[in-house]
Amino acid sequence: MVRLEKKATRLYVLDTNVLIHDPTALYHFDEHDVVIPMTVLEELDKHKNGIREIARTARQISRTLSDLTSQVTFNEIQQGIPIPRISGESGRLRFLCYNDLKPLDSLDDSPDNRILAETCRLRDERPDASVILITKDINLRVKAAALKVPVEDYLNDRAFSDSDAMIEGAQVYAAAGQDGASLWETLNVEVTVERVGHQTFYQLSGRMPRQWHVGMLVSDSENGAEFEAIVRELSASSARLQLLTNYRHHAGVWGVHAHDSRQNFTLNLLMDPEIDLVTIAGNAGTGKTFMTLAAAFQQTLDSKHFERIVFTRAPIPMGEDIGFLPGTEEEKMSPWMGAFHDNMDNLLRNEEGESSWDNGATRQLIGSRVQIRSPSFMRGRTLNDTFLIIDEAQNFTPKQLKSLVTRAGRNTKIVCLGNVGQIDTPYLTANTCGMAAVVERFRNWPHAGHITLKSVERSRLALAAEELL
């Protein structure tokens, strides 16, 4: 039996899914001690083989634990291994091993139940300390609560708290007037207008609103706005806004026109060479994929700013898995690309309503510039001169989305599309998914922009379904 020192006030027992979800979890508990039961080590050992992401993560955790234990003696391992924390505090890592562990009454012998039994025994042996089980498994948290075991979810992976919400990327002020005239009175700021080339800038001086951030939309109306601008620079006492291009009229983008301020802002972000990362959130039918593909084709086939378009998404089924799929990588991904094919069919319609997407020559031309790729095979690649579209980004973990975003090479633009209200991946929530993390981390980076779309462009039935179901 491991003898634990009595100086620790809290002992956090980590479940396997916490380490799989965040391999750096050991370093996020301030000055408190972290306890890893032997059952968790056994589960990590079972997961370590293979090429799936869970296997890579398990091997990463094993290497971390190996590095921590290789520099200390057996006696030091028994007493707890010091862990320097990000906060500057230092806690200890302890391993929990019972040779005579008895299963809990009326519970089967499963890994979750053994972790519960180990936690209960540690709690009984350490009445001087607060023993807390940390797990992402909801059912295990319910069982722990029923057994009067203090249990918590792992909270450090949250991009923002439950009381907050993901930023919308827009601030609308009613009736601002032409050129934002009354807007400046509302904000109580001084304004200087500057013309640089074909662009108009507004230099604001005064106390800036706290909810503003770089790369956001400032508008006087959701629809038919007279004033729409993007925040380029921001400090507590000043801001620099750039007037947006109006894509409601004229040629639009690949024939696509904006219907409201948020859509116009979306097209501006997608077409802006100064914006390298765009995140677009919104319910189904708000035009996320449609506008993104239009901007991608405009800049790839027309202006030749990019050489290719790469489209990828998380292959997560809505219901039962359909099993292994035959064919090449693109053929395997084809069933997951319904949104891509539907939007291509609409983008390639002429004035008579006829689509050329089914034409062999059209598909060959588009196919020479568009690549459909699985995220599983993106590791190690460097994408140059590429317009990368990541669909269903809410189903990626922060680590998975990081591995995709870091593929960006020279002259590459990345667009993440998703709806945090439709997450199909276990253990992910609206404030822990990869998309939420990207939006929050890049909110003040001058080369990133985010917008949440609200106007549903589908039928009245789809709009009613969003509201009623």
N, C-alpha and C positions, 0 to 999 in steps of 0.2 A: 504494500500500500504506500502511496506517495504521501509524505508528510509535508503539508503546506504551512508556510510561516503565518503567524497570526497578525502580522502588521497590516495586511491588506484589508480595506474596508469593503471592497466589492470584488467579487470573482465572477467574471463573465464566461459562461460555458458556451462555446460556439458550436452550432450545428454544421453539418457538412455543406448544406446549401448556402450558408453565409460565405464560406471560403470560396465556393465555386462561383458565387455571384460577384464577390469582390476579393480577389487574391491578396489585396493589401489590408484586409480587415484587421489583421493583427496589430496594425499601427494606428488604429483610430479609437482607442479607448483611454486616452489621456494617461493618468497615473495609475489606473486600475490594472489588475492582473487578468490575463486571458488564460482560460483553461481549455485544452483540447482533449476530449475523451479518446480512449483507444479505439472505440467504435468508429469515430470519425476518420482516424488514420486508416482503418481497414476499408472504409468506403472509398476514400481517396485512392487507395491502392487498386480497388476494383475498377475505378474510372480512368486510370492512367493510360491504358492501352487504346490505340486507335488514332484516327485523324480528325475526329470531330472536335468542336470547340471545347466541349466539356473535358475531353482527354487532355488537350493542350493546357487548359487551366489547372487540372489536377497535377500535371507534371510541373507546372510553374510553382504551385504551392509546395510540392514535395521538395523542389530545389531550394525554396525559401527556408523551409524547416531544416533541410540538410545544412545550409549555410549557418543557421543559428546554432545548431547542435555541434557542428564540427569544431567550433572554436572554444568549447567549454569541456570541463571534466564531467564524469558521471555524477559526482557529488553536487556539482553546480546545476546539473539538469534536475536533480532531485529537489534542490532548493528553489528552482525557478531561474529561467534564463532572462537576464535584463534585456529589455527591448526599448531602444530609443524611439520616441514617438514624434510625429509631425508637430504636435503642439509644444514640443520641447520637454515634456514630462517623460518620465521613465517608469514603465511598468514591468511586469515579469510574465513570461510565458511558462505555463505549467502543463504537464501531461498527466492525465488521469487514468490510472490502470488499477483495476481490482481483480485479483485472482479468484475471489470467492463471491463474485457479484450474484445476487439473487434477483430473479425477475420479479417485477411488480405483480401483485395478485390480480388474477382475472385478465391479464394482458398477454397477448402472444409474444413469442420471442422474435422480435423484429428489430432492425437497427434503430428506428425511432424510439421504440420502447426501451431498448437498452440504454440509449442516451438519456431518457427520462429516469431510468433506474440509477444511472451513474450520477445524475444531477441531484436526485433525491438523497442518495447516500452522502454526497459531498455536503449538501445542506444540513443533514443531521450531524455530520462530523464537525462542521464549522458553524456553530451557533453564534460565534463572535463576528462573523462576516455576512455580508449580503450576497447570496449566491443567486445569479440571474441567468436564465437560459436565453440565448439569442438565436432565433430561427426565423427563416422566411416562410416556413411551412405553417399555413393557417391552422390545419387540423392538429398539428403538434402543439401549437400555442393553446388551442382549446383544451387538449388533454392535459397539458401542464397546468393550466388554470384550474381544471377540475381536481387535480392532485395537490392544489395549493402550492405549486412551484412558481415562484416569480418568473415571468417570461415576458420578453419584449421582441418586437420586430427589429431588424437591422435598419437603423435610420440614417446612417452616415452616407448612404448612396443617394439620398434624395437631393435633387437639384434645387428644390425649394420646399417649404413646409406645407403641411396639409391646409393651413389657413390661407395660403397664397394660391395663386394659379399661374400657369405659364403666361408670360407676357404676350400681349396681342400684337405688339409691334406698331400700334397706331394710337394716336391721340386726336380726337375730333372735337373741335370747338364750333358750336353752332353760330351761324350768321357772322362769320368773320369779315365778310365783305370783300370787294375787289382788292387784290394784292395783299390780303390779310389786314386791311386797314384797321378794323375794330379788334382784330386779334391782338395786336400789340397793346391796345388799351386794356384789354382783358388781362393780359400777362404783365402789364405795367413795366414794359421794357422799351429801351431806345433802339431804333432800327436804322441801319445804313444799308442801302441797296447798291449792289455792285454788279456790273456786267463784265464777264470774262469770256471772250469768244462768243459762242452761241448760248452760254449758260448764264442764268441769273442767280445771284447769291444774296442772302439776307444775313447781315451781321447783327446779332442781338446782344445788347448789354443790359445787365440787370440780374435780378435773382431768377434763376431758371427753375421750372417745375421739377419736383423730385422724381416724378414718374417718367421723365424723359430719359432717353438713352440714345447712343450713337446708332445710326442705321434705322431709325424709326420714321413713320409717316406722321406728319403734322398737317391736318386738313381742317377745312371749315365745314365739311358736310360729308356724310357717307355717300350721298348721291348728288351728281351735278355740282361738284365743288368748284368754287372760283379760285381757291388757293390750295395747292397741294405741294408739299416740299418734304425732302428727306434731311434728317439731322446728320450733318457731316462731321462737325466738331462740337464738343460740349464740355463745359466746366460749370462750376457752381455759379459763376457770375457772367458767363457769356456762352453764345452758341452761334454756329454757322449753318444756315439752312440753304439747300439748293433746290430751286424750283424744278418740279418734275416735268417730263415730257408727257403730253396728253395723247394717250393711245385710244381715246374714244372715237376719233374720227380719222380721216385720211386713210392710209393703207393699213394702219395697225401693225401687228406683228404676224407675218405669214398669213395675213387675212383675218386675224383674230383681233377683236376690239374689246376694250374694257367697258363694263357696264356701271361700275361704281368706283369709289376712291380706292378701295382695297385692291381691286383687280388692276386698276391703273398703276398702283404702287408695285404690285407683283410683277407686272410687265417691265416696269422701270428697273427693278432689282435684277430681273433675268437678263435684261439687255445692257446693264451697266458694266463696262469693262473694269471698273474700280471695285466691284463687288465679286469676291472669289467664292463666298459661301452664302447660299440662300436657303433658308428653312421656311417652308410653307405648310401651315397647319390648317385644318378645316374639316367640316363634315363631308360625307360623300356627296358628290355632285356640285361642289363649289368651284370646280374648274382647275384644280391643282395640276393634274397631269396634262390636261388639254393645253393650258397656257405654257407650261414648261416645255412640252414637245414643240409647240409653235416657235418659241424663242430659240430652242435648240436647232431646229431646221433653218430658221432665219440666219443664224450665225454660223451654221456649218455648210449649208448648201448655197446660200445666197452671198453673204459677206465673206465667207471662207475664213472666219476668225478662228474656228476650230476645225480640226481634221476629221474628227469622229465623234459619235455619240455612244456612250455606254449606258445601258439601262439595266439596273439590277434591283432585286427586292428580296425580302426574306420569304422563303418558300414555306409559309405557315398555313396549313389547311384550316378552313372554317369548321369542318366536321371531321368525319373519319378520314384517315390518310388513305390515298388511293394506291399506295405501294410504290415499288420501284418503277421507273419509267425508262423505256428504251430510247436509243438514238444518241446523237451528239449532245454536247452541253446545251446548245441553243434549243434543240428538240426536247430535251428534258425540262428546260425552263419554260417552254411554250405554254403549257397549261396554266402557269402562274402569271402569264402576261396578258390576260384578258383585257385589263385596263389599257395596256399599250395598243393592242390591236383595235379596240373600240375607238380610241381617240385618233388613231391613224386613219380609220375609216371616215371619221368626221372631218379631219383636217384636209383630206384629199378630195373632198366633194366640190364639184363645180357649181356654177350658178343654177344649173338645172337640177341639182340635188343628186347627181350621179357621182359615185366614188370610183377612183382609179386604183384603190388599194388592192383590189383583186386582180389587177392587171399584172402579168408576169414581168413586163419590162419595168414597171414602176417599183415592184417589190425588189427587183434586182438592183435598181439604182439606189433605193433607200437602204437595201441590205448591205451595199458596199460601204456605207457610212455609219450604219447603226449596228452595234454589237449588243446582244442580249447575254448577260453573264450571270453566273451564280455567285453570290457573295463568298461561298466556300472556296472558290478558286481565285480570289482576288489577292490573297496574301502573297507578299513578295513582289507584287507588280508596281511599276511606276508609270502613271498615266500622264503623258505629255500631250498638249494640244487637244484636250479632251473635254467634252461637256458630259459630266457624270451625273446621272439621275438615280437617286436612291429612293425607291418607292417603299411605302409601308415602313417608314423609318421608326415608327413607334414600337415595332416588334423586335428591334435590335437592343441589346444591352449597351450601356455606354462603352464598354470595352470593344464590342463588335463594331459599333459605329466609328469608334476611333481608328480601328484597323482599316476601315474603308476611307475615311477622310484623309488619313495619312498617306494614301496612295497618290495624292495630288502631286504632279510634277510641274514642269514648266507650262505656263499658259493653260491651266486647267481650272474649270469652274465646276463646283459641286452643288447640287440642289437636292435637299432632303425633303421629301413629301410624307405627310402622315397625319393621322387623326388619333390623338391620345385617348379619345373616348372609345376606340376599337382596338384594344390590346389583346392579342391571342397567345402571348408567351407567358408561361408560368413565372411567378415571382416578380413580374414587372408591373408597375402602376403608372399613373399619369405623371407622377413626380419622380420616378426612378428610371424610366425608360431612357434609351439612348437619345431620342429626339429632345426630351426635356433637358438632358444634360448639355447637349450641343447648343440649344437655344440660350440657356442660362450662362454657359461659359463664354460664349461669343457675343454676348449682348452689348459689350462696349468695345468690340474690335472694329476699327473703322472700315474693314473690308468684308464685313458680314452684314446681312440684313434678314429680318424675320417679319412675317406677317401672318395673321390668322384671318382666313377668309370666312365670310358669314353668309353671303348670298348664294343660295342653292340654284344652280342653273338647270336642274332637271325638271321633271314634270311636277304639277301641283300635288300628285300622289306622293312623289318622293319627298317633297317639302312637308307634307302632312305626316308622313311616316317618321321623319326626323323629330317632329314635335310630339307626336302621340304615342309612339312605341318606345 
